[in-house]
Amino acid sequence: MANRWGIPKNVEIFVRARDLQCVYCGVVFSNENADRKTKPSWEHIINDIRLNDVDNIALCCISCNASKGAKPLVDWLQSAYCRNKGITTACVSDVVQAAIINPPRLKH
């Protein structure tokens, strides 16, 4: 069964265990009385809601998610937001680096 964002339960469990901090800026998540800066949000690294596997679903902070929006990952990484926060391809999580090198695609 999928969650309300259409993410399969097994993917949700895996990603929650893997992503304990924002996959982009590295802020550590806190679920207890968390403010928006430390609250995790679901992210499609490559903006395609059909790509719901562990190589494209991640958790990031609400700030990064709001900034990235529907922008392509490589374009967003060049944005003023990323420059101001020191977010580069070298400091993002492994799953994001893998998506840059080999973007997830639909399996036929």
Backbone hydrogen bonds, N-H to C=O, Kabsch-Sander energy under -0.5 kcal/mol:
donor,donor_aa,acceptor,acceptor_aa,energy
3,N,7,I,-2.3
6,G,3,N,-2.3
9,K,1,M,-1.2
12,E,8,P,-2.6
13,I,9,K,-2.7
14,F,10,N,-2.0
15,V,11,V,-2.9
16,R,12,E,-2.5
17,A,13,I,-1.6
18,R,14,F,-2.1
19,D,15,V,-3.2
20,L,18,R,-1.2
22,C,27,V,-2.6
23,V,59,L,-1.6
26,G,22,C,-1.0
29,F,20,L,-2.1
30,S,38,T,-2.4
33,N,31,N,-0.7
38,T,35,D,-1.4
39,K,35,D,-0.6
39,K,36,R,-0.5
41,S,60,C,-2.5
43,E,58,A,-2.4
45,I,43,E,-0.7
45,I,56,N,-2.9
47,N,45,I,-0.6
48,D,46,I,-2.5
51,L,48,D,-2.3
52,N,50,R,-1.3
56,N,53,D,-2.1
57,I,53,D,-2.0
58,A,43,E,-2.3
60,C,41,S,-2.4
62,I,36,R,-0.8
62,I,39,K,-0.9
65,N,61,C,-2.4
66,A,62,I,-2.6
67,S,63,S,-2.2
68,K,64,C,-2.9
69,G,65,N,-2.6
71,K,68,K,-2.6
76,W,72,P,-2.7
77,L,73,L,-2.5
78,Q,75,D,-1.4
79,S,76,W,-2.2
83,R,79,S,-2.3
84,N,80,A,-3.0
85,K,81,Y,-1.8
86,G,82,C,-0.9
86,G,83,R,-0.7
87,I,82,C,-2.5
88,T,86,G,-0.6
91,C,88,T,-0.9
92,V,88,T,-1.1
93,S,23,V,-2.7
97,Q,93,S,-2.5
98,A,94,D,-2.7
99,A,95,V,-1.5
100,I,96,V,-1.8
101,I,97,Q,-2.0
102,N,98,A,-3.1
108,H,106,L,-0.5
